């Protein structure tokens, strides 16, 4: 039985994705060892002697740690997976036994399509608890602007994120005059805390009338948050981009927007027409859990690793 060492990053998205890959390796009959990046060292990697070492690159602050950990590891195959190819140091792109998969890789041969481990998002719809929901770091200017507009037009909503990021966004919104003091109070009241696990997150998405995603930096890819919402059976309104409309049918499996006016109109419409939103959410969930699982993508990645004797160039 081949051994796989999964390096678990500190941030939530990387943690969820890496653990999804770990479970998928197990389904493929690999012996899987998970180690947190902060607890791992080069000597331990050499002691474990994995056949495959798996890393998911998500946090620029962890790059030096990962580089130091795996730069001198040569006796196993190393799978690097990332949303953006630039997140993986260039020195690994041509190194023997290193295989770099990413969303924006120009070579389709080594393209990683965003995917989820659907078992983590199993939840039954049990009624609505939330109206408009955003889960994610709000402390980016484009997100602060859009959330401010939503608060101004709809009042208090539901924001789930780390407290540090939320309080930073309050300072930004105040300093940039996105909201006056009256509406900043509504923004503060919108904070619902930090979600610790995928089960709780899935229940939030499923019980929200509208889940919004706010501008993905890479407009040609689908945000991982979108797949989480869809797999949970939540109704999604996401920024329009070329990738998501190829994977999911707009208006039938999710909704999109190109401007705040369009987003505002669609929020109003679907809150008044929850039966339509629920039908769309159900179709979106079926597509997500049937076609975009980490297990299916991993099988293709393993095939590339073992069927190709040359480097990933």
N, C-alpha and C positions, 0 to 999 in steps of 0.2 A: 504494500500500500504506500503510495507516494505521500510525502509530508509537505504541507503548505504552511508557511509562517505568514500570518496576516499582521501587518503593522497598523495598529489602531491609533489614528490621530486624536488630538484633544478636542477639536471642534465637533459640534453635533452632526452636521451634514456628513462630514468625512467619516465620523463614527458609525452613523446609520448605514452608509453605503458600504463601508468596509465589513461590517458585521453581516450585511446582506450577502456580500461575496463569500464570506466565511461559511455561512449556512449553505450557500449554493455549491461550494467546493465539497461540503459534506455529502450533499445529495449525489454528487458525482463520485463518491466513494474515496475521497481524499481524507487523510488524517490531518486535521486542522488545528493549528496552535495560534492563539491570539495573544499578542503582546502589545501593551500600550507603548507608544513611542517614548514616553518619558521614563519607562522602566526597562528599556531594552539597550543593550550595548553590543558592540561588534563581536566580542568574545562569546557572548551567549548565542548569537546567530551561528557562529562557527560550531559551537557545541551542539546545537539543535540539528545542524546539517539538513536544512530543508531542501527538497527537490525544487520547490518553487517559493520565491519570496514575493509577496504581493504588497504594493504600496499605492495608496490613493492620495494624490497631491492636491491639497485644498488650501492650506494656510501658509502664506509666504514666510511667516515667522518660524515655521518648522522646517523650512528647506535645508538650512545648514545642518540641522540634526539628522535629517534623512540622508543628506549627502555624506556626512561623516560615517553614518551607520553602514551604508551599502556600497560606498565607493570602492572598497577593497574586497568585496565579496565576489568571487569568480567561479565558485564551484556549484552554482545552481542557476536556474533560469529565474530572471527577475521580471515581473510584470508591473509596469508603471501605468497607472490609470489616472486620468485627469480630465476636467472639463475643458481646460485650455492647454494646448501643447506647450505654450511658453512657460507654464508652471513647472514643467519637468526640465531640469537643467540640461542644457544642450550636450554636455559630456556623456549623458546616458543614451543619447539617440543612436550613436554608432558603436556603442560598446557591445562586445560579444555577449550573447545570452540575455541582453536587455531588450524588452519589447514594450514600446511606448504607445498606448492607446489613448486617444483623446477625442472630444467632440468636434474640434476644429481641424483635425488632421486632414490634410489635403489628399493623402493616400487613403482611398476607401478601404484598402486592405487592412489598415490598422486604425480604423475609425471605431470609436466607442460611442454607442448610442445610449443616451440617458435611460436608465432603467431602475427598477425598484424590486425589493423582495416583498411580494404582495401579502405574504402571511403576516407581516408586521402591521398591515393596515386593514385587517379584517374588523369590521364593525357593522352593527345593524342600526339602521335608522330608527331612532326612538323619539322623534319629534325635534322641533327647533328650540334651541336655547339662545342663539345669537342671531343678529341681523346681518351686519357687514363685518367681515373678519379679515384681518391681515396678520399673518404669522411670519416673522422674520425681522432682521435688523433694520429699523427705520432710519438710522443715522447716516443717510446718504441724501444729498441735496434733492435729487429727483424724487425720492420717496417722501422726503419731508414736504416738498411742494405739493405732491399729489394727496398725501394724507391730510394736509392742511385744508386743501380744497374740499375733500370729502367731509371733514369735520364741519367746515363752514356751511356746507349745503345740506348735510344730513344729521348734524349733531354728533353725539357720542357714538363711537363704534367700538370694536373689540380688537385690541392690539396685543399680541403675545410675543414676547422677546425677553432678552436679558435686561435686567434693570439698568445696568451701566449704559447700554446702547439707548434705552428709552430716555434716560435723563440727559444724555448727550443730545438727543434729537430735540428735547424741550429747549435746551440752551440755543441750539442752532435756529430753531423756529422763531424764538424770541428775538435773537440778534439779527436775523435776516428779515424781520417784520412780516413773516408769512401769516401770522395770526395776531390779533390783539389780545389783551389780557382775558377778556370774556371767553374767547374761543380757546385760548391756551388752557383754561380751566377744564373745558370740555375734553380737550386733548389729553390732559392728565387723567381725567376720569375714564378714559378709554383703555388705560393700561390694565391688563388682566393677568400679568405675571409671566413667568417663564415655564415652558412646558418641558418636563423632564424626560418623557419617553414617547415613542411612536404611537402606542395604544391611546394615550391621552390626546395626542395631537390628532390622530385619526378621528376620535370621537368629536373633537372640536370642529373639524372640517365637515363631518357628516351632519352635525347639528346646527350649521350656519346656513342661513338663507342664501347668502352670497359670500363667496371667498374670492378675494382679489389678489392677483399677483401684480407687482409693480416693476416695470421696465427691467428686463434682463440686460445686463451689460453687453452680452453677446447676443445680438438680436437674431442671429442665424441658428441659435440652439434653443432647446426647450429647457426651462428652468426645472430643477429637481423638485422644487416646491409644487409645481403644476402637476407632476406625476403623483406626488403624495396626496394632493387634494383629489385628483381623479380616482386613484386607487381606493380612497376612503369613501367614495360615493358622494363627495361634496360637489356642489355646483361651482364651477370656475369661470371667472372673467379674467382674461390674461391679455397682456399687450400683444398686438398683432405682430407675428414674425413668420418668416418663410418656413422654418422648421416645424413649428407646432401645427400649422395648417396642413402639412404633408402627413403628419402622424395622426391627427385628430380632426374630425369633420366639424368645421365651424358652424355654429347654430344648431347642431344636432348632438354633439358630444361635449362641447364647451362653447363659451362665447369669448369674443375678442374686442379690443377697443384700440383706436388709433389716436384718440384725443380725449381730454377730460370730459368734454361735452357728450361724446359718445358713451363714455363710461357712466356718466351721471344718468343718461337716459336709460341705459340698460339696467343699472341698479334699480331705478324706479320701476321699470317694467317688470322685472323678474320678482321683485318683492311683492308686487300686486298679483303676479301669476306664478305662484309657487308650484302649481301642478306641472307647468311647462318646465320650470327649472329642475324639478325632480326627475322628469323624463329624460332631460338632457344629461343630468348627473348619472343616472342609471346606465345610459348608453356609453358615457365616458368611462365609467368604472369597468364595464365589460371589456372595452378596448384596451385599457391600461393593464389590467391583470391578465389578459389573454396574450398580449403581444409585446409587452415591454418589461419583461422580468429579467432580473440580473442572471438568473439561472440560464435562460436561453442565450443571453449575450455572452456569458462565461463559456458556454460550450463552443461558440464560434471563436472566442479568443484563445481557448486551449488548442483548438484545431490549428489556428495560425501559429501558435508557439511550437507545437510538436510536428506539424507537417512541413515547416519551413526550416531548412538547415542554415539559412543565411541570417545575417543581422537584420534588425529592424532599421532600415535606412530611409 
